[in-house]
Amino acid sequence: MQKNNGSIFYNIKLENGEAKLIIHPDNKLDFEKYTPEIPDIFNNSSNVVNKNSRNEIKKFKNEFNLSEPIIIKKFGQQGLYDNIRFRVSKSRAFRSFKAACWLKRLEISIPQTFLAIEYRTTGNKLINSYYVCKYIDFDFDLYDVYKEKVYSDKIEELICDLAIRAKKIHDNNIIYNDFHPNNVHFKRDENDLYEMYFIDFNRVKKSKSLNLKKKAKDLCRLRIPEGYLNLFLNKYEPNSADKLAKYIKKYYQKHLKFKKLKNKLRS
């Protein structure tokens, strides 16, 4: 066991390799004893929250004798590139854990992080990795805000709040790399007020500095509708709003062309 910035690291020997754990200091889950069983527990559960071609998210509670539900996200591996890369680099789960700690220190709301686990062979080949956090039953996401399905009288407030948080992230030289409307969620409270949460941060990374182009490239993924872009940018960085708007449109068009080409190659 090792400690670093409050987080606890474990290496647990298994029959065909080892499991590496990084545990948040606020973690109250006794997961170490479940480590050898987690892959089977995950695979045998049918409580799927989200699934795509690579990753899968499931909700758990009774399986681990918990009083509140949790989310476990399993990061799958694809192709030779992943097999080689993750022999010498941290898994997506470990990167998610590290990014979650950065965002938490900035007081950016995220579901409470508990731990991340890597399962590796004796040759350090990554088999799978898992990220574990608190389950939050979100009420809506940023797309719903854009479509004015919720809080139609507070849309400007929500857009400005998003700008403030994005600016705080960028002012600390953090690139989100997946500022997508599906990764910005909201939870209502009993007073019909909202809390904004960010999710899915395994692509988050730090930079020595961020110029306008880097900021715009990151922001373009938010897909802010034309009618709200000026509002967002004037709250985010009013002195450079016009330049940022031009860069955002440029990078978004590049993104669309790349996406179109990728889909064509896949088909």
C-alpha positions in Angstrom: 0.0 0.0 0.0 1.2 3.5 -0.9 -0.2 7.0 -0.3 0.1 9.9 -2.7 -1.8 13.2 -2.1 -4.2 11.4 0.1 -5.1 8.7 -2.5 -4.2 5.1 -1.6 -2.6 2.7 -4.0 -2.9 -1.1 -3.8 -1.3 -3.9 -5.8 -3.2 -7.1 -5.3 -1.8 -10.4 -6.7 -4.3 -12.5 -8.6 -4.1 -16.0 -10.1 -3.2 -14.8 -13.6 -1.8 -11.4 -12.9 -2.6 -8.5 -10.6 -5.0 -5.8 -9.9 -3.9 -2.2 -9.3 -6.2 0.1 -7.3 -6.2 3.8 -6.6 -8.6 4.8 -3.9 -9.9 8.2 -3.1 -9.4 9.4 0.5 -13.2 10.0 0.9 -13.9 6.4 -0.3 -16.0 4.5 2.2 -16.4 1.3 0.2 -14.6 -1.8 1.2 -13.7 -2.8 -2.3 -10.4 -4.4 -1.8 -12.0 -7.6 -0.6 -14.2 -7.7 -3.8 -11.3 -7.1 -6.2 -10.9 -10.6 -7.6 -14.7 -10.9 -8.1 -15.4 -7.5 -9.7 -15.1 -8.6 -13.3 -17.5 -11.5 -12.8 -19.9 -9.3 -10.7 -19.9 -6.7 -13.4 -20.4 -9.2 -16.3 -23.3 -10.9 -14.5 -25.2 -7.7 -13.8 -28.0 -6.7 -16.2 -28.4 -3.2 -14.7 -27.0 -1.3 -17.7 -27.0 2.5 -17.5 -25.2 3.1 -20.8 -23.2 1.0 -23.3 -21.3 1.6 -26.6 -18.9 -0.3 -28.7 -16.1 0.1 -26.2 -17.3 1.1 -22.8 -20.1 0.0 -20.5 -21.7 1.6 -17.4 -23.7 -0.3 -14.8 -25.4 0.5 -11.6 -24.8 -1.5 -8.4 -25.9 -1.5 -4.8 -26.8 -4.9 -3.1 -24.0 -6.7 -4.9 -21.5 -4.9 -2.6 -23.8 -4.5 0.4 -24.1 -0.7 0.0 -26.6 1.7 1.4 -26.5 3.9 -1.7 -26.1 2.9 -5.4 -22.8 3.4 -7.3 -21.7 3.4 -10.9 -19.0 1.2 -12.3 -17.7 2.1 -15.8 -15.8 -0.6 -17.6 -13.3 0.6 -20.2 -12.8 -2.0 -22.9 -9.7 -2.3 -25.1 -9.7 -2.1 -28.9 -7.0 -3.2 -31.2 -3.3 -3.6 -31.3 -2.7 0.1 -30.5 -4.5 -0.1 -27.2 -2.7 -3.3 -26.3 0.7 -1.7 -26.8 -0.1 1.8 -25.4 -1.6 0.6 -22.1 1.4 -1.6 -21.4 3.4 1.5 -20.7 0.7 4.1 -19.8 -2.1 4.4 -17.3 -5.6 3.0 -18.1 -8.5 5.2 -19.0 -9.9 4.4 -15.5 -6.8 5.7 -13.8 -6.8 8.8 -16.1 -10.5 9.4 -15.1 -9.6 9.2 -11.4 -6.7 11.7 -11.8 -8.9 14.1 -13.8 -11.7 13.8 -11.2 -9.3 14.9 -8.5 -8.2 17.9 -10.5 -11.8 19.0 -11.2 -12.8 18.4 -7.5 -10.1 20.7 -6.3 -11.5 23.4 -8.6 -14.9 22.8 -7.0 -16.3 21.6 -10.3 -19.3 19.4 -9.5 -18.7 15.7 -10.5 -20.2 12.5 -9.0 -18.2 11.6 -6.0 -15.1 9.5 -7.0 -14.4 6.4 -5.1 -11.7 4.4 -6.9 -10.3 3.0 -10.1 -9.0 -0.5 -10.8 -6.7 -2.0 -13.5 -6.5 -5.7 -14.2 -3.3 -6.7 -15.8 -1.5 -9.9 -16.8 1.9 -10.8 -15.4 3.4 -9.1 -18.6 1.6 -5.9 -17.7 -0.9 -6.2 -20.5 -4.1 -4.3 -19.6 -7.1 -6.6 -19.6 -9.8 -4.2 -18.4 -10.1 -1.1 -16.2 -13.0 0.1 -14.0 -13.9 3.5 -12.7 -16.2 3.7 -9.6 -18.2 6.7 -8.5 -21.5 7.7 -6.9 -24.7 7.1 -8.8 -26.7 10.3 -9.5 -30.1 10.1 -11.1 -29.8 13.1 -13.3 -32.9 15.0 -14.5 -31.6 16.4 -17.8 -28.5 17.1 -19.9 -27.2 20.1 -21.8 -29.0 19.0 -25.0 -32.3 19.4 -23.2 -31.2 22.9 -22.2 -30.4 23.8 -25.8 -33.7 22.5 -27.0 -35.5 24.5 -24.3 -37.2 21.4 -22.9 -36.4 22.5 -19.3 -36.0 25.7 -17.4 -37.0 27.8 -20.4 -37.0 30.8 -18.2 -33.5 30.1 -16.9 -31.6 29.2 -20.1 -29.5 32.3 -20.1 -28.6 31.6 -16.5 -27.6 28.0 -17.3 -25.5 29.1 -20.3 -23.7 31.7 -18.2 -23.1 29.2 -15.4 -21.6 26.8 -18.0 -19.3 29.6 -19.2 -18.1 30.3 -15.7 -17.2 26.7 -15.1 -15.5 26.2 -18.5 -13.4 29.3 -17.8 -12.4 28.0 -14.4 -11.2 24.8 -16.0 -9.3 26.5 -18.8 -7.8 29.2 -16.4 -6.2 26.3 -14.6 -4.7 25.0 -17.9 -6.9 22.0 -18.0 -8.2 20.7 -21.4 -11.4 18.7 -21.1 -11.1 17.2 -24.6 -14.7 15.9 -24.4 -16.8 19.0 -23.7 -19.9 17.3 -25.1 -23.5 18.2 -24.2 -24.1 14.5 -23.2 -21.3 15.0 -20.6 -22.9 18.0 -18.9 -25.8 16.9 -16.7 -28.2 18.6 -14.2 -29.9 17.5 -11.0 -32.9 19.3 -9.5 -33.3 19.7 -5.8 -36.5 20.0 -3.7 -36.6 23.8 -4.3 -36.5 23.3 -8.1 -32.9 24.6 -8.2 -30.3 22.8 -10.3 -26.7 21.6 -9.8 -24.5 21.2 -12.9 -22.3 18.1 -13.1 -19.6 17.1 -15.5 -19.0 13.5 -16.3 -16.7 11.3 -18.6 -13.3 12.9 -18.1 -10.8 10.2 -19.1 -9.6 12.5 -22.0 -8.9 15.4 -19.6 -5.3 16.5 -19.6 -3.2 19.4 -18.4 -1.3 21.9 -20.6 1.5 24.4 -19.8 -0.7 27.1 -21.2 -3.8 27.5 -23.3 -4.0 30.0 -26.1 -7.3 31.1 -27.7 -7.1 28.4 -30.4 -6.7 25.6 -27.9 -9.6 27.0 -25.8 -11.8 27.3 -28.9 -10.9 23.7 -30.0 -12.0 22.5 -26.6 -15.2 24.7 -26.5 -16.4 23.7 -30.0 -17.3 20.3 -28.7 -20.0 22.0 -26.5 -22.0 22.7 -29.7 -23.5 25.8 -28.3 -26.4 27.0 -30.5 -25.8 30.1 -32.6 -28.3 32.1 -30.6 -26.5 31.4 -27.3 -22.8 31.5 -28.4 -22.3 35.2 -27.9 -23.9 35.0 -24.5 -21.6 32.2 -23.5 -18.4 33.9 -24.9 -19.2 37.3 -23.4 -19.4 35.5 -20.0 -16.4 33.3 -20.7 -13.9 35.8 -22.1 -15.6 39.1 -23.3 -12.4 40.7 -24.6 -11.8 37.9 -27.0 -15.4 36.8 -27.8 -15.3 37.6 -31.5 -12.0 35.8 -32.1 -13.1 32.8 -30.1 -16.4 32.7 -32.1 -14.5 32.5 -35.4 -12.1 29.8 -34.1 -15.0 27.7 -32.6 -16.8 27.7 -35.9 -13.6 26.8 -37.7 -12.8 23.9 -35.4 -16.4 22.6 -35.4 -16.4 22.4 -39.2 -13.1 20.5 -39.1 -14.7 18.1 -36.5 -17.7 17.5 -38.7 -15.5 16.7 -41.7 -13.4 14.3 -39.6 -16.5 12.6 -38.3 -17.9 12.3 -41.8 -14.7 10.7 -43.0 -14.5 8.4 -40.1 -18.0 7.1 -40.6 -17.3 6.7 -44.3 -14.2 4.5 -43.6 -16.1 2.5 -41.0 -18.9 1.7 -43.5 
